[in-house]
Amino acid sequence: MNEIAAKDKQEVAKPQEQTRPGRYYVPDVNICESEDSLKLWADMPGVKEKDVSVTLKDGILSILGQVGTEMYSGLKPLYTEYNVGSFYREFALHEDIDESRISATLRNGVLELELPKKEKAKPRQIEVKAA
């Protein structure tokens, strides 16, 4: 029988553009590839749509999710498995990604990014003719 074990959050040493005090954590991410694109899902519990920033600069895709701390003020936790903090992660994009068509959606604390491939990077069928 497999036991479920809590995974420790990995704290970011220092995000490049920290604009407020507090801890920043590396969000857990899944990435899947299809013929047309890459899809990336980043787990950022407690982050609201207005508090997510996705930026692209010099081939580096950065995601930042700010967690509001007002809901935790005045609370005295009896038991906790994770610390409250914001999320930050960077990815170097491959040249095959069409940077102009990247899209992002946040649903229930999960950020989904679609990274479409450039046409030249997509596989294509070559017609074979009889000689």
C-alpha angles and dihedrals in degrees: 000000000000118000122216113235127191113243117226115239114246111229119220110238094221127334112224097237105034108170100174136030120263144081124303122203134197107248118228109252137196120196125192129182129213130174091268106036152347119254121205126192119193119192108224109160115196095021117127126208093252090054098055123096124187115184135176121202129160092346094309117120112204127190122195125181118185117205116209112231097198093093089059099048113117094013122127107205117222093191132002134181097185139031121240114249145123127272132241133173139158132205130191107225122223117238090247092071116099098228094191093063102048112131133189135201130180118207126168094339095312119113113209119197124188113204107190118206122236114255092251090058095053118095115247135192116247115213114232115212128199114250 
